[in-house]
Amino acid sequence: MNKKYTIKDIAQMAGVSKGTVDRVLHKRGKVSEDALKKINEVLDVIDYQPNLIARNLKNNKVYRIYILLPDPKIDPFWEPCIKGIEEARQEYRAYNFSIETFFFNPEEKKSFLKIHDTILEKSPDAVLLPPLFQKETLEVITKYEESNIIMNTFNNQVQSDFVSGFVGQDLYKSGRVAAKLMESITSNGKIAIVHIDESLKNASHLQEKERGFRNYFGEKEKQDYSIVTLKLKSPNVEVNFENFLGENPDLSGIFVSTSKAYQIAKIIAESNNEKIALIGYDLIDNNVNYLNQGVIDFLIHQNQKKQAYLGVTSIIEFFLFEKQIPKTILLSIDIANSENAAYYIG
């Protein structure tokens, strides 16, 4: 039952030459229909499993995987992704893979597009990226498709048949989770959904979070809340939010859709307004500091390290084991507060 069959064994059992078996197993060259049928019948009987790892090492091809990442120096949310990418690199370092990371400015669409031009010139085998800019991502997807470059995404989705897979959270449901949390710590009043430094019109991930948040409250029979959307841009975040606070004395809660809840927390802390509930995303240092101080009530942990790791390894396993890239890998929606945040960081 545990016999390891060689090409010679298969050839003798099928009554064909070793060369014919080799062409079938390695999918190269032409084989007659009769010979193909005989070989496949033998393969079915012996339950033949090709040694894909050995095959890939033997062909000496180096698969090049390029990763586009927003610069963590500009937005620290992306810092854990580097660790996830490195973890994948170390895990598969014995095999023929070249993994490179390219950084772009998350606040500039031109920077995003320029990096894509550079990558297209290098013609990698696969690309992994977070489609931060919806419209621009759809533009470059066409170019990758024309160049037959595999494309995988993480953190937020883009609707395209050419994208092989997505790793991240269900952002609509994460918005609903945030709404449920908000309901548990407020009783009524005005709630602000705050988007910081991103164009809502061109950011589907923010739209999905807001849609989930609003729909949760919209389904309530008794509506004791009013919900408004506030879009803030640097360098005027502080001034504009302070003005908003002054104009809305009945504000009871704030939902920040990005990792920049700390900017709002700083203003709330300085105003000594303890009655405003605050929920945001991601366990970056500044957010955790305000979480521990009690200014931020909850943070939704998106586990960006794991997102990047799974995005890379699903591509590697496609090349190494011919394993299909999962169309969608959804991660759990983790809720962090001052009592359990250290667990997720560790």
Long-range contacts (C-beta under 8 A, 24 or more apart in sequence): 3-46, 5-46, 5-48, 10-39, 10-42, 10-43, 10-46, 10-48, 13-42, 13-46, 14-38, 14-39, 14-41, 14-42, 25-50, 26-55, 52-320, 52-321, 52-322, 53-95, 53-320, 53-321, 56-95, 56-96, 56-319, 56-320, 57-95, 57-96, 60-96, 61-96, 62-96, 62-97, 62-98, 63-96, 63-97, 63-98, 63-125, 63-126, 63-316, 63-319, 64-97, 64-98, 64-100, 64-122, 64-124, 64-125, 64-126, 65-97, 65-98, 65-99, 65-100, 65-124, 65-125, 65-126, 65-127, 65-128, 65-312, 65-315, 65-316, 66-99, 66-100, 66-101, 66-102, 66-119, 66-122, 66-124, 66-126, 66-127, 66-128, 67-99, 67-100, 67-101, 67-102, 67-127, 67-128, 67-129, 67-308, 67-311, 67-312, 68-101, 68-102, 68-103, 68-104, 68-112, 68-115, 68-116, 68-119, 68-127, 68-128, 68-129, 68-130, 69-101, 69-102, 69-103, 69-104, 69-129, 69-130, 69-308, 70-103, 70-104, 70-105, 70-106, 70-130, 70-132, 71-103, 71-104, 71-105, 71-106, 72-103, 74-105, 74-106, 74-107, 75-106, 75-259, 76-259, 76-284, 76-285, 76-286, 77-258, 77-259, 77-282, 77-284, 77-304, 78-106, 78-304, 79-284, 80-304, 80-305, 80-308, 81-304, 81-305, 81-307, 81-308, 82-308, 83-305, 84-304, 84-305, 84-306, 84-307, 84-308, 84-309, 84-312, 85-308, 85-309, 85-312, 87-305, 87-309, 88-308, 88-309, 88-312, 88-313, 88-316, 89-312, 91-313, 92-313, 92-316, 92-320, 95-316, 95-320, 97-316, 97-319, 99-312, 106-132, 107-197, 109-133, 109-136, 112-136, 113-139, 113-140, 116-140, 116-143, 120-144, 120-147, 120-149, 123-147, 123-149, 124-149, 125-149, 125-150, 125-319, 126-150, 126-151, 126-152, 126-315, 126-318, 126-319, 127-151, 127-152, 128-152, 128-153, 128-154, 128-308, 128-311, 128-312, 128-315, 129-153, 129-154, 130-154, 130-155, 130-156, 131-156, 131-157, 131-158, 131-204, 132-156, 132-203, 133-199, 133-202, 133-203, 134-158, 134-202, 134-203, 134-204, 135-202, 136-202, 150-315, 150-318, 150-325, 152-311, 152-314, 152-315, 152-325, 153-311, 154-307, 154-308, 154-310, 154-311, 155-205, 155-302, 155-304, 155-307, 156-203, 156-204, 156-205, 156-208, 157-204, 157-205, 158-204, 164-315, 164-318, 164-325, 164-327, 165-311, 165-314, 165-325, 165-326, 165-327, 165-328, 165-329, 166-327, 166-328, 166-329, 167-307, 167-310, 167-311, 167-314, 167-329, 167-331, 168-302, 168-307, 168-329, 168-330, 168-331, 169-302, 169-330, 169-331, 169-332, 169-333, 170-330, 170-333, 171-205, 171-208, 171-209, 171-212, 172-208, 172-209, 172-211, 172-212, 172-215, 173-212, 173-333, 174-209, 174-212, 174-300, 174-302, 174-333, 175-208, 175-209, 175-210, 175-211, 175-212, 175-213, 175-214, 175-215, 175-216, 176-212, 176-213, 176-215, 176-216, 177-212, 177-300, 177-333, 177-335, 178-209, 178-212, 178-213, 178-255, 178-279, 178-298, 178-300, 179-212, 179-213, 179-214, 179-216, 179-217, 179-255, 180-216, 181-279, 181-297, 181-298, 181-335, 182-213, 182-253, 182-255, 182-277, 182-279, 183-216, 183-217, 185-253, 185-277, 185-297, 186-225, 186-252, 186-253, 186-277, 187-224, 187-252, 188-224, 188-225, 188-252, 189-224, 189-225, 189-226, 189-250, 189-251, 189-252, 189-253, 190-225, 190-226, 190-227, 190-228, 190-248, 190-250, 190-251, 190-252, 190-253, 191-217, 191-225, 191-226, 191-227, 191-228, 191-251, 191-252, 191-253, 191-254, 191-255, 192-227, 192-228, 192-229, 192-230, 192-244, 192-248, 192-251, 192-253, 192-254, 192-255, 193-227, 193-228, 193-229, 193-230, 193-255, 193-257, 194-230, 194-231, 194-232, 194-241, 194-254, 194-255, 194-256, 194-257, 194-264, 195-229, 195-230, 195-231, 195-232, 195-257, 195-258, 196-232, 196-233, 196-234, 196-237, 196-256, 196-257, 196-258, 196-260, 196-263, 196-264, 197-232, 197-233, 197-234, 197-237, 197-258, 197-260, 198-258, 200-229, 200-231, 206-257, 206-258, 209-257, 210-257, 213-255, 225-252, 237-263, 238-263, 238-266, 238-267, 241-267, 242-267, 242-271, 245-271, 245-273, 251-276, 252-276, 252-277, 253-277, 253-278, 253-279, 254-278, 254-279, 255-279, 255-280, 256-280, 256-281, 257-281, 259-284, 259-287, 261-287, 261-290, 261-296, 261-299, 262-286, 262-287, 262-289, 262-290, 262-296, 265-290, 265-295, 265-296, 266-290, 268-295, 269-293, 269-295, 283-336, 283-341, 283-344, 283-345, 288-341, 288-345, 291-336, 291-337, 291-338, 291-341, 292-338, 292-341, 294-338, 297-337, 298-335, 298-336, 298-337, 299-335, 299-336, 299-337, 299-341, 300-333, 300-334, 300-335, 300-336, 301-334, 301-335, 301-336, 301-344, 302-331, 303-331, 303-332, 303-334, 303-344, 306-331, 307-331
